[in-house]
């Protein structure tokens, strides 16, 4: 019976070791922070870039006025060498993305890029005194402003058409 006592000791030691490892893993899990939420996006101030774009662009540059503070500007750029391209990105109150894009680039190519593959629907809507066409089927839903020869204005993003419309309503061209 001397041989069986050694085997019992080995099995018992193995079970105790596994238990200690489990307890240590549990303690480590409790003390290491783990957050599944996306990090908060930093708000950017776009006033300087807006003034620069409005001086340099060959078209009236669009920017929103009167949106609530829940709309957070997250990105801005003006690229004069790249078809006077204006970009202003926002996170809306629901956490969705909305961007204002303008350019003198060829209309079809620019809309394709700004909507990320969207195509024109037969739906148009009046927002203020302007007519916008809805684009769907791309990565982003989009509203494209009609009647602006020489430039194209697109409001696009992951937000609903209601939120895109809210942005389009707030746009002031100067």
VMD Tcl script that draws the C-alpha trace (Angstrom):
set ca {
  {0.00 0.00 0.00}
  {3.00 2.27 0.12}
  {2.78 2.94 -3.65}
  {-0.84 4.16 -3.63}
  {-0.14 6.81 -0.96}
  {2.39 8.52 -3.26}
  {-0.10 8.60 -6.15}
  {-2.80 10.13 -3.92}
  {-0.35 12.80 -2.79}
  {0.53 13.66 -6.41}
  {-3.14 13.93 -7.47}
  {-3.98 16.02 -4.39}
  {-1.03 18.35 -5.05}
  {-2.11 18.75 -8.66}
  {-5.69 19.64 -7.65}
  {-4.42 22.14 -5.03}
  {-2.12 23.74 -7.62}
  {-4.97 24.10 -10.10}
  {-7.14 25.65 -7.39}
  {-4.45 28.18 -6.49}
  {-3.95 29.05 -10.15}
  {-7.73 29.58 -10.52}
  {-7.84 31.85 -7.47}
  {-4.85 33.86 -8.72}
  {-6.47 34.24 -12.16}
  {-9.70 35.44 -10.53}
  {-7.88 38.04 -8.43}
  {-5.98 39.29 -11.47}
  {-9.23 39.52 -13.47}
  {-10.85 41.62 -10.74}
  {-8.00 44.12 -10.50}
  {-7.20 44.62 -14.19}
  {-9.54 47.22 -15.73}
  {-11.52 46.02 -18.71}
  {-13.83 48.42 -20.50}
  {-15.75 47.36 -23.59}
  {-16.86 50.91 -24.44}
  {-15.26 52.85 -27.26}
  {-13.04 55.68 -26.05}
  {-14.60 59.13 -26.02}
  {-13.77 61.17 -29.11}
  {-11.99 64.45 -28.55}
  {-13.89 67.60 -29.55}
  {-12.02 69.75 -32.09}
  {-12.32 73.48 -32.69}
  {-12.81 74.03 -36.41}
  {-13.10 77.84 -36.51}
  {-9.58 78.56 -37.82}
  {-9.82 75.93 -40.56}
  {-13.29 77.22 -41.49}
  {-12.00 80.78 -41.89}
  {-9.08 79.51 -43.97}
  {-11.37 77.44 -46.19}
  {-13.81 80.31 -46.67}
  {-10.98 82.59 -47.81}
  {-9.33 80.04 -50.09}
  {-12.17 77.97 -51.60}
  {-13.77 78.85 -54.91}
  {-17.26 78.07 -53.56}
  {-19.31 79.02 -50.46}
  {-18.03 76.75 -47.66}
  {-20.66 75.07 -45.47}
  {-20.56 74.81 -41.69}
  {-23.37 74.28 -39.19}
  {-24.75 76.99 -36.95}
  {-27.14 76.45 -34.09}
  {-26.58 72.74 -33.41}
  {-26.85 71.73 -29.76}
  {-23.67 71.12 -27.76}
  {-24.49 67.39 -28.00}
  {-23.09 67.51 -31.55}
  {-19.33 67.08 -31.17}
  {-16.97 68.18 -33.96}
  {-14.36 65.42 -34.22}
  {-12.42 66.12 -37.44}
  {-11.72 69.01 -39.78}
  {-9.51 69.63 -42.80}
  {-9.27 71.82 -45.85}
  {-7.13 70.59 -48.73}
  {-6.75 73.38 -51.26}
  {-4.46 71.32 -53.49}
  {-6.99 68.47 -53.58}
  {-9.93 70.10 -55.44}
  {-10.50 72.63 -52.60}
  {-11.77 69.73 -50.51}
  {-13.52 70.68 -47.24}
  {-14.29 68.07 -44.57}
  {-16.00 68.56 -41.22}
  {-16.89 65.48 -39.14}
  {-19.24 65.25 -36.16}
  {-20.48 62.73 -33.64}
  {-24.20 63.31 -33.23}
  {-26.10 62.99 -29.91}
  {-26.84 59.30 -30.64}
  {-23.13 58.54 -31.15}
  {-23.39 58.22 -34.95}
  {-21.04 59.86 -37.43}
  {-22.09 62.78 -39.66}
  {-19.78 64.57 -42.08}
  {-20.03 67.63 -44.29}
  {-17.96 67.23 -47.46}
  {-17.44 69.77 -50.24}
  {-15.20 69.82 -53.29}
  {-14.71 71.03 -56.83}
  {-13.82 67.46 -57.86}
  {-15.88 65.82 -60.61}
  {-19.34 65.37 -59.07}
  {-19.79 61.63 -59.67}
  {-16.35 60.73 -58.30}
  {-16.72 63.00 -55.29}
  {-20.16 61.65 -54.32}
  {-18.87 58.09 -54.70}
  {-16.04 58.86 -52.27}
  {-18.07 60.94 -49.80}
  {-20.92 58.41 -49.56}
  {-18.52 55.50 -49.80}
  {-20.34 53.81 -52.64}
  {-23.85 55.26 -52.41}
  {-26.12 55.63 -55.41}
  {-28.83 58.20 -56.04}
  {-32.33 57.26 -55.01}
  {-35.41 58.80 -56.55}
  {-36.10 60.59 -53.25}
  {-35.43 64.32 -53.01}
  {-36.29 66.58 -50.12}
  {-36.52 70.30 -49.55}
  {-34.49 71.54 -46.62}
  {-34.98 75.26 -46.26}
  {-34.76 76.70 -49.76}
  {-32.50 73.93 -51.07}
  {-33.17 70.58 -52.75}
  {-31.20 67.54 -51.61}
  {-31.09 64.06 -53.16}
  {-30.81 60.97 -50.99}
  {-28.04 58.48 -51.73}
  {-28.22 54.97 -50.29}
  {-26.52 51.61 -50.59}
  {-23.02 52.71 -49.68}
  {-21.25 52.53 -46.37}
  {-22.87 55.88 -45.53}
  {-26.31 57.28 -46.14}
  {-25.99 60.67 -47.84}
  {-27.77 63.86 -48.83}
  {-26.36 65.64 -51.88}
  {-27.17 69.29 -52.51}
  {-28.54 70.03 -55.98}
  {-28.00 73.17 -58.03}
  {-24.45 74.10 -57.05}
  {-22.45 74.38 -60.27}
  {-18.69 74.26 -59.77}
  {-18.81 72.40 -56.46}
  {-20.59 69.54 -54.72}
  {-21.88 69.46 -51.13}
  {-22.56 66.14 -49.38}
  {-23.85 65.44 -45.87}
  {-23.18 61.78 -45.15}
  {-22.57 59.32 -42.35}
  {-23.78 56.39 -40.31}
  {-26.61 58.46 -38.84}
  {-30.24 58.25 -39.92}
  {-31.64 60.49 -42.64}
  {-33.40 62.45 -39.89}
  {-30.02 63.28 -38.32}
  {-28.46 64.01 -41.72}
  {-31.39 66.34 -42.39}
  {-30.79 68.07 -39.04}
  {-27.20 68.76 -40.09}
  {-28.27 69.97 -43.56}
  {-30.80 72.33 -41.92}
  {-28.04 73.86 -39.78}
  {-25.60 74.46 -42.66}
  {-24.72 78.05 -43.48}
  {-22.81 78.74 -46.68}
  {-20.32 81.61 -46.78}
}
mol new
graphics top color blue
foreach p $ca { graphics top sphere $p radius 0.5 }
foreach p [lrange $ca 0 end-1] q [lrange $ca 1 end] { graphics top cylinder $p $q radius 0.2 }
display resetview
